């Protein structure tokens, strides 16, 4: 499903060259739940950004369902991100000026879809994460765990086959972290959604099928 | 998407309030100046009602201070001398036609009058001219005729020539010719013998006004006689004729003062004075708009910078660079619409309440459309660069922007 071959990411300025990723080879199959672990600065988030098409690698190839993504232009990448990938971030990235349901609708704004259909799908996604009672609340009125569940609803509202989660439990206490993990596990097992999760929490990583470890931008196993 | 943008702008109303106020203030000032500009342009396209080409003015100063002791006798002499002078002017081969009139085009003098007509007050500008005035000024009559010598013979009524606007005001759609205009206290009735297309004495930029001409006879007159001659010279007559003409007039009436000048010269000066305030306000508005634009640019720039994470998020969730760009500009248009709606509510009161009744609804509406166009255009222009900046940032960088 996702195939990274000899992926390299180097940040260059006039003076310094920083190697963020070097010779990364990862294959993630449909329906897998894997975690990426490593110390701070090891390149975990960069790798997730490359997989999620938010960043362009300076070397190597990224293949998604047999399509070579590295050659795609902005419009095509946006479409793949919109239709095939869902993102969950450590800091939730909710828009505070929009209600819960309006936040969840955002990915659907970039599709040809009626307002009524968007609303229907957003409410269904919120129901899936157990937030039906909070649809008209604003993010500031919710707890951290609830905010992350809104972010998960936003990630799944478009029916993506891949979920990319960047330290989804990093800002939550252990109980809320477990709740979030159980939602991700359910999505993976019930809907065969592929989940790639970056974490530095060994306990959460052990709940996944496979762990990819990074150190100084290199893959270590 | 538009609903989403409206919602976003509405929920950020506090943050957007300053932009709304800025847009509202600039719109109101721009609208005021545009209104004057459009009013001038609208007037410029209206018929002037006369021609100033090759028309000269002879302004006569009777030096009346010296004749105050016997005004009756002196007025008789004065009238006789005026007739002789007019005849002398007409005899010059350089002169095509000449006439006397009270208020000449582009002069600073005005003579307004008014009366109660069918229970309402009618105001109009008033003037007197001799039989050749219409010919000299090439005044266009749409109905009836100008004054003739026969009108001077002392009829039971005073013949008057009015313009179309006054005709409409007094008689509506009825034929104004032969209609009697008489005030309750008037002993002599005025009867309409002709209708002028118009007579916009103050020139091209002046508004349409109701106008009435009475016949001037250069005799002893209750209403006073004209102290100006207007003459149309033949083509090719140069400024040297001015001296020749003045010399002749001075030789006939040595105690009187004469000033001769082409009407065109007076026209230039009048139009210049009318345009100066508009130009000054135009420049002020120009600077104001530049300041507003820079302010908007700064505010939007800051706005885009503050929303870098949100822009990154939208890109991550599937927005293309073009969609982000369109959203920034659309949001600005929505914010502008809030400000402009308040502005429209304010300025629409002028035509509704008829605050300035000489400005037509067309002028109000045209000014509104132009001002809206300029403010919308300006805000879009100001949103282009910050919008473009928003599309340049990589989604991964934007999401981690601090």
Interface residues (C-beta under 8 A of the other chain):
Chain A: X45 X46 X49 X52 X54 X55 X74 X75 X78 X79 X81 X82 X83 X87 X89 X93 X95 X97 X98 X102 X105 X106 X107 X109 X110 X111 X115 X154 X158
Chain B: X1 X3 X4 X7 X8 X11 X12 X309 X310 X313 X314 X315 X316 X317 X318 X319 X320 X321 X322 X323 X394 X395 X396 X399 X400
